[in-house]
Amino acid sequence: MISARKIADVMGLKRPVRTLHELTEIVSRGLPKSALRHCVVRVVSSPKEQREVMCRIVPAATYKRREQNLKPEESEKTERLARVIATAEHVWGDAEEAKRFLARPHPELNGKTPLEASHAELGARQVEELLWKLFYGLPA
């Protein structure tokens, strides 16, 4: 399991987060809207693709209207994305390798990219399971 600190780092949270309980509290109150942008920029290079990924979590007009914080549901989706990114970076040991993995379609995900699959909770769990199998050298 990836530490709360690493997940918070992917989201660019300024406040130190040491435990999953602390992270849960922050997410339930609403993450700063910058957390979503921080996650997406970390794994997607093209501005057009960044907008597309962000809009799957929060529609563009809604994002612009948000003053500071995301709603709890949007925050949960952002945290899920950050958790998958943090796991991929841990498994690959390199941010660029993780980025490539997340952008390539994978047969274990029915041809979806791990990034696409991660938009749903069960898809994110599949991606995390796949990553841990790769990490431990288990058959996928």
N, C-alpha and C positions, 0 to 999 in steps of 0.2 A: 504494500500500500504506500502511496506517495504521501509525503508529509504535508500538513496544512501550510507550512512555511513555503514550500515549493509551489504549491497551487497559488498562494497569495502573491508570490513573486511573478508568476506568469501573468497575473492580473494587474501587476504594477501597484499593489496596495502599499500605501505609505506607512500605515500603522503596522507594527510588528504583529504577526500572527503566529502563535506557537502551537496551538492545539486545534483539533477539528471542532471542538466545542466553540472556541472563539470564532472560527471561520463560519460555523453554522449561524452564530448570532449576527455576524456582519451581513451574511447573505439574507437572512430573514428580515433584517431591517432595510435592505436594499443597498446593493453595491454602488459605488460611484459610477456614473455612466462611462467614465474613462476606462474602467476595467474591461469593458467589452472591446473597445478600440485597441487597448493594449494587447489583449489575447489575439485578436484577428491580425494585427500588424505583425505579430511574432511569427505567424505561420503562413501568411498570404502576402505575396509581393505586389501584385497588381492592384492599383487603387480600385479598379472596376470589380475585381473579385472580392476585395475587402468589403466593398459596399454590399455585394450580394450575400456574403456570409453574415455580415452584421444584420442585414434586413431579414434573414431567416430567424433571427433572435428577437430583434426589435425593428418594426417597420421604420423606414427612413424619416417620415414625417413625425412619428412618435418620438424617435430618438432626438430629433431637433427640438421638440417641445419640452423634453425632460430638462428640468433645470439642473439638478445635480445627481440624483439617485435613480437607479432603475427600480422597477417594482420587484417584489419578491420572486415572482415567477420568472421574470427576465433575468434576475440575479441568479436563480438556480440554473438556468440554461447557460449563463456565462460561466458559472463555477464548473459546470459539467465540461464545457469546452476547455477550460483552463486545466482541469484534472486530466483530461485526455492528452493535452499538450505536454503537461508536466511528466506524465507517464511515458510518453513517446521519447521525450528528451532524456529521461532517466535510462530507458532501455537502450536507446541508440548511443547514449553518451556524447551526443553532438547535436546541437540545435539544427544545423543544416540537414543532417541525415534524418532527424525526426520530421522536419518540414517536408522532405521528399517523400518519406513514408506516408505522411498524412495526406499528401496530394495525389498519390497513385491508387488507381482502382485495385482492389484486392479480391481474389476469388472467394475467400472465406466470408466476405461481406457482400456476396452476390454481385460482385463487380462494382460496388460503390467504393468511393474513396473513404478512408477512415474519418476524414473531416466531415463528409456528407453523412455517414452513418451516425456520427456523434451528435447530430441534432436531436435525436430521440434518445430517451434514457436507456432503452434496451439496446439500441445500436451502440451507444457509448460503452455499455457493459461488454458487448461483443468485441469492440476495439480493445478495451483494456484486457480482456481475456486473451485475445490474440497477441497483444504486446507481451504479456507475462509468459505466454508459451514460448515466444521468440526469445525472451530473456533467459528462460531456464532450459532452452534447447529441446522443448517438447514438441511432438508433432502437432501441426495445426489442424 
